[in-house]
């Protein structure tokens, strides 16, 4: 299918006093965040950046700490994004005023939002837990617990350098991966991490369902009609 790019009259498409318009804009923002996070998890140094940030005498590369750290970073941020999508969608089913606005929309729009709501229940417990401990903020209590439980002989890497950008705290990857799955024995950690990734991968179709929500919104308001 041919790609079309055109300018849109923003306030006509998304009236600022229309809660459904605000919902759709926010879902579109979070969709773009999520796609970037998925790309960061899967493509690494091959990710399509026009140029990498340069600061003085060094460049910041996505895998300069490690590929594992890049994956951990984008993974935890993707769960933060999905949590925010979930909170936004749930509001239109829980809040009395927002429910009233949703009730005025077409059945097709309501069904698309219900589909999105259902998809967001996949791995719900893991998403909420990781978002609270690592996504929205890095919890000090979680760090303390992981450090206390870590075997005394654990040794990981620190890359020192006189150039600040070449100094990399590689040891944080070990801590963060353990924060994903607290209390899991070291011998089982890798297998459990793979299970967690598989579990949350079921959320990937969410971005396509947001496309459906937008398509119905645009159709109902005749935004793309020629």
Secondary structure, DSSP 8 states (H G I E B T S, - for coil): ---------HHHHS-TT-HHHHHHHHHHHHHHHHHHHHHHHHHGGGS--SS--EETTEE--TTSS-HHHHHHHHHHHHHHHHHHHHHHHHHHHH-HHHHHHHHTS-HHHHHHHHHHHHHTTTTHHHHHHHIIIIISS--HHHHHHHHHHS-TT-----B--SSGGG-B-THHHHHHHHHHTTT--HHHHHHHHHHHHHHHHTTTTHHHHHHHHHHHHHHHTTSS--
